[in-house]
Amino acid sequence: MPNALCAKRYSLLPMSYHLRAISYFFSVCYALCVFLRNFALCTLHFAFFIFIILCGFFSIAHADVGDILTKFHPYIGVQEDYSSNINLTPTNPKEDFITTIAPGLRFSTAPITYSLIPGQFQAAPMGPGMVITPGQFPQPAPAPDAWGVDLNYLLGLVSYAKNSQYNFVSHAGTLNAWYSSDPRFSLRLRDYFIRSENPREQEYAAGAPRDQFIPAIQRNRAVYSRNVLEPTMEYQFGKEDRILLYYRNNIYQTENPSAENSQENFINPRLNYWFDIRNGISLEYGLTLGDFQSSPDLVGHMARARYIYRFDPHTSIFGEDIFMRRDFAPPGIDYDVHNPSIGIEHAFSPTLTARLQAGYYLQIPERGSTNNGITYDLGLTQIIEKTTLALSFQGGYTEVFFGSQNLGLIPYYRSIARISHWFTERTNSALSGSYEIIEYSSGQKDDIWRVSGNASYLALKWLALSVTISYLEDNSNVGNGGYRESRAILWAVVNP
């Protein structure tokens, strides 16, 4: 019955509604592509855009201009940032106060929630296709309408009190757009853009915790930009059966002379199918095309198969196998990776969930010695009224490409603990800690731990305040590898 009602709701929508929705969708997508200089999909978006404009011209002409204007939400923020070691150097650290004046503009067809401070561009999951770990198939997030656009842009005028040579202009933007003409078929588009000079880059994968960083740093304040464009098509042909096609275009450009520009194109078809209520499989393939400015170019293949057995709605076990092939242009060294694992997922209650996955990986290079180790992924989430506790322990290996350092495959271990609490509807706080171990192919080993505390307060409907204090320490077995940094950030946003 719910599916029938949903289908009826979609069928009752007038044709002009669909034309106007598609027109908004592709016009915003194309405009953002041009603005961000991501020309990889501009031609395709332009063709769609012209077609929809011709078909929907008269429909758009009847759009309520006043209603459209209410979707725009301007705001302005001021941030004061103190760092005890702006370049993350092991000796002779430079401290400084960094002031940022940040006007922003948000366009959203969905209701705006003021509980979070605008301008925080964390990667929020939109639905399937936006996963970090292969094998995760989250259910699509409920959308209030059959289509929508949420576009947020922040311009930052950054000035240093003591090191004015580092002054620059930052940009940050996110786009989430979706369109579904049928309950079973949906189109989604995500775009993430940043221009920054932060030595540690925050993980940009959708769904990644805000406390998670890419395991690579740059020792100077060189400006870099990253644009990640991710369109997704999904077709659901059963209650839990779906086929999905995901694409990622990831462009990284840097002014750091010791780093290099790069571009990733990733194509990822996926299938999730249940034979009956207890037995299901998920299959996926990934093709990676990596283009580097000076390093050998990359052609990568990934295949993953998972069998799932569900005891009941609360508990399921699975067995999984991942195979990866990495082919590099000469003089790069090709390698294969085999990673079998087993796991269990269990919901102790509606507010307490846990997952455990353990396996073994084997890296076989074309030349040189093999690498191997244990892989594990343990997660626990507890929600108690206004408090959320999350624990995550991951280990095994990771691949680091398309950034300030192209480290390849490295052993990597991470633990993250985070607790957040809403004191009132206007006040919340969070405390987090993380511990990471990174083992480089050069023999360098870094032990990194970090603690962070944050408090946010919606003083008025149009005024939001936030303070974040953190401390990070990198203990390295290489003399010039470690560093320490204390940091404090004050942030005020006026949102009329």
N, C-alpha and C positions, 0 to 999 in steps of 0.2 A: 504493500500500500504506500509506504513513503516514497518508493521509486516512482510509482504511478503519479503521485501528487507532484513530485519534482518534475517529471516529464510534462505534466499538464501545465505547470507554472512556466516552463520554458516555451511550450507551444503557444501559450497565450500572448507572449511578447510580440508586439507589432514588428513588421519588417524594418520600419524606420529606426526602431530601437537597436536592432542588430547592426544596421549600417552605421549608425552614429557611434556605436560602441567600437566596431572594428576600425572606423576612421580615427577615433581618438587613440586607439591602441597603437596603430602603425605610425600615425603622425608623430606621436610622442617618441616612439622607438627610433624613428628615422632622425628626428631632430637631435636626440641624445647622441646617436651614433656620430653625426656630423660634429656636434659640439666636442665630443670626447676624442675625435679624430680616429675613431675605430671604423675604417673603411671596409673591413672584411665583409660586413653584411649590408653596407649602405645600398648597394645596387639592388639587392633583393628587396630590402625595405622600401626603396624608392618605387619599384615596380608595383608592389602591393599598395603603396600609398596612392599612386596615380589612379590605379584601378578603383580603389574604394572612393576616392574623391569624385570620380566621374559617376559612380553608381549612387553615392549618397549625398550629392550636392544639395538636392532639394530638401532632403531630410535634415541635414545640418542647418540649413537656412532657418528652420523652424525651432532650432534649439533656443532655450531660454538663456540669454546672455547673462542675466543677473544670477541665475543658478550657477553658471560656469564660474563667475567671478568669486562666488562664495567658496569655491574649492581651493583658492589660493590662500596660503597662510604665511605671510612674511614674519620674520623674527630677527633679532640681533642678539649676539652673545659677546661677553667679554671674559677672557680667560687669563689668569695669572699662573704661571708655571715656574716652579723652582726646581733646578736639577743641580746636584752636587758634582756631577761628572757628565757634562753634555756630550763628550766624545767617547765615553765608556773606555777610557784608557787605564792601564794598570798602575801607572805612576803619573805624578804631576796632573791630577785631575783639574779641569776647569769648571767652576761653578758659575751659574748665571740665572737671572730672572728673565723669563720669556713672556712677553705680553702679546696676546692675540685679540684683535677686534674682528668679529666674525658675523657679518650679515648673512642671513639665509632665507631661502624661499622653499616652501613645500606646496605641492599640488597633489591633492588626494580626493578621489571620488568616494572614499570610505570615511566614516566618522573619525575625527582626530581625537586621540586619547592624550590628555595632558599629564598623565601620571609619570611619564618619562620625560626627561629633559630633551628638547629638540636639539638636533645637531649631533647626537650620539649615533654614529653610523655603524652600529654593530650589525653583523650579518645575521639576519633572522630567517629561519627556515620558512619557505612558502609551501612546501609540499614535496612529493616524491620528485626525485631528480636533483635535489639539493642536499645530497648526503656527503659525508666525509669518509666514512668507512665502507668499503664494498660490502654489500649484503644487507645494508639497512634499507628497508622499504617502509618508510613512515606513511601513514594514511594522509590523504590530502587535507590541508587545513580548510575548514568550512569558510566559504565566502558568502557575504551577505547578498551579493548581486552576481549575475551571470558574467559580468565584466567589471573591470576596475583598473585604475592606475594610481600608483603612489610614488611620487617623484619628490626627492628631497635633495637640495643643493646648499652647500655651505662654502662661503668664500672667507679665507682667513688672511688677515694682514698681520704678519708675525714680525716682531722686533725683539732684539736681544739687548739687555741693559749694558753688558760689558763687551760683547763680541758682535758689534754691529755688522761685521762682514758676513754674518750668517742670516741677516734679515732677508725674508723672501715672502712670496705670496703662495698660500696653500689653497687647495681645492679638495672638496670631498662631496661625493654624490652617490645616491642609490636610486635605483628604479625597480619597482615591483609592479608588474602588469599581468593581467590574466583575462582570458576570454573563453567562454564556454557556450557554444550554441546548442549543445546537447548535454544532458547530465553525464553521459558516458565519455565525452570527448572534451578535452581542454587544451588550451594553449597558454603557456606562461613564459614570461620574460623577466629576467633579473639582470641588472647591470650594476656594477660596483666600480667606482672610480675614486682614486686618491692621488693627490700630489703632496708629497711630504719630504722631510729630511730626518725623520726619526731613525736613529741607528738600529732599533729593533722594530721590525714590521709586524703588526698584529695579523694573526691568521685571517685570511679573507674568505675561506670556504664558508658557505652558508651553513648555519647551525653550529659553528665553532664557538666555544666559550670565549667571552671577552678577555679572559685571563690567559689565553693561549697565543703564543707567538711563533713565527717561523724560526726554525733553529739556524739562523744566519744573521750576522750583524755587519755593519760597516762602521769603521772607526772615525769617519769624518762626517760632517753635516752636509753631505752631498744630496742634492735634490733628486728625487726619483718620482716617477709616476707609474701607476698601474691601472689598467682598465680590464675588467673581467665581464664579458658578455655571455649570458647563459640562457638561450631559448630552450624550451621543453615542450614536447607534444606527448600527450598521454591518452590512451584509449582503454576504458574499463569494460571488459566483456563478461564479467561475472561479479559476484558479491565481493570477492577478494582477488580476482584475476585481472591483471592489467599488463599492457605492453606500453613501453615508454621509450622515447628517443630523446636523448639529451646531448647538447653540444656546448662546448666551452671555448671561447676565444679569449686568451689571456696575454695581454701585451704589457711588457715591463721595459721602461726606458729610464736610464740613469745618467746623471752628470758626473758620476764617480769614475775617474780614469782607470781605477783598478778593477772595476766591475764591467759588465757588458749588457747590452740590450738583448732582449730575447722575446720570442713569441711562441705560444702554445696553442695548437688546435687539437681539441679532444672530442671524439665522437663516441657515444656510449649508448647502444641499444640495450634494453633490459626487459625481462619477462618474469612475471610473478604468477604462478599457476597452482591451484589447489585441486588435487584429484578428488578429495572428499573433505570432510570437516577436520580430519586429523592429519592428512598427508599432503604436503605441498613442496614445491621446488621454486627456486629463483635462479635464473641464469642471466649472465651479462657478459658483454664483450666491450673492450675499450681500445680504441686506436688513438695513439698520441703522435703528433707531428710537431717536433721541436726545432725551432730555427734560432740559432745563436749567432751573435755578432762575431765571435772569434773561436769559441769552443766547437767541437764536432757536432753537427746536427744529429737529431735523434728521431728514430722511428720506433715506437713502442707498441707492444701488443699485451693485452691483459684479458684473461678468461677466468670467470669465476662461476662455480656451481655450488649450490647449497640445497641440501635436503632437510626438510623440517618435519618433525613429528610433534603433534600437539596432544598432550594428555587431556587437557581441559582448557577452558578459556583463560586460565591463569598461568599455565605452565607449558612450555614447549622446549624441546631439545633440537639440536641441529648438528649436521656434519657438513663441513665446507672444504673446498680446495680451490686455491688461487694459483694460477700460473702466469708469470710475466716474462716477456722477452723484450730486451732492449738492444737495438741495433744502432750503432753510432757510425758516422762517417769516419774514415781514417784520419788521424791515428787513434781514434777512440777504441776502447776495449768493450766488446759486446758481453752481455751476461744474461743468464736465465735465473729466475727465482721460483722455487716451489714452496708453497705454504699451506699444508693441510692443517685443519683445526676442528675442534668440537666445542659445543657451547650449550648453555641453558639460559632461558629467560623466564622469570617468575614474578608474578605480581602478588605480594603478600597481602595487599589490601589495595583499595582504589588510590591510596595516597603513598604507598610504599612499593617500589619496583626495584628489581635487581637484574643484572645480566652478568654472565661469566663466560668467557671464551678463552681457550688455551690451545696452543698449537706449536708447530716447529717450522722454521724456515731454513732454506738452503739456497745460498747464492753461488752459482757456478759461472765464473768468468771464462771468457775465451782463452785468456792467458792469466797465469798466476794462481794463487791458492784460493780455495773455496772458503766461504764464510757461512756460519750457521749459528743458530741460537733459538731460544724459546720465545714464543709470542704469547701475549696475554692481554685481555681486555676485561676489566672488572669495573662495573658501575653500579651505584646505589643512589636512588633518589627518594627522599622523604619529604612530604608536604604536610605540614600541620597548621591548619588554619592560615595564619598570615606569615608563616615561616617555611622556607624551603632550604633543605640541606641536600647537597649533591657531592658525591665522592666519585672520583674516576682514577683508575690505575691502568696505564697502557704501557706495553713494552714489546720490543722486537726490532723492527726496522722501519725506516721511513726514507722516502726519496725527496731530495731537495734540489729542484731545478727552478729556472725562471725567476731568479731573485738576485740579491746582492752577492750571493755566493752559490755557485752550482756545485754542490757537494756530492751529488749522486746518491747512491744507497749507503746509509750509515746506520749502525746500531743506535737505538734511541729508546729512552725510558722516561715516562712522565707520570707524575701523580699530582692531582689537583683536588683541593677541598674548598667548598664554597658554601657559605650560609648567608641567607638574606632574610630580612624581616621588615614587614610593614607595620610601623607603630600606629600610624593613622592613614587615612586616605591621602594625606598630603606629605607624609614623612616615611622614608624607607632608608635602610642601611644594608650594607653587605660587607662581609669579611671573607677574604680568600687567601689561600696559600698554595704554593706549587713547588715541586722539586723535580728537576730534570737532570738526566745524564746523557751526554752526547759524546760518542766515540767517533773520531774522524779517521779517515783512511791514512792520514799522515802520522798517526800515533797519538795525537792530542786528545785529551779527555777532559771534558768540562763538567763540573757539578754545579748546577745553577739552582738557587732557591730564592723565592720571592714571596713577600707578604704584602697585602694591600687591604686598605679599609676605605669605604666610601659611604657618604651620607648625602641624601638629596632631600630637599624641602621645597614644596610648592607654596611659597609665601603668600602669593596672590594668584588669582586666576591667570594673570598675564606675567608673573614673575616667578622664575624657578632658580633655585640655588643648589650648588653641589660642591663638595670638597672631597678630594681623594689624596690619601697619603700612602706611599709605598716605599719599600726597601728591597733592593735586588743585589745579590752577591754571586759572582761567578768565580769558583775555585778551580783553576786549571793547572794541569801538570806542566804546562809550557809557560815560561816566565812572562811573556808579553800577551798571554791569552786571557788572564783573569781581570776582573774589575769589580768595583762597588758603586752603587748609585742610590742616593736617597732623593725622593721626589715628592713634591706637594703641589696639588693643582686646585685652584679655586675657579669656579665657573658660574657665571650668572647669565640668564637668558631672559630677555623681554619678548613676550609673544602676545601682541595686541589682539 
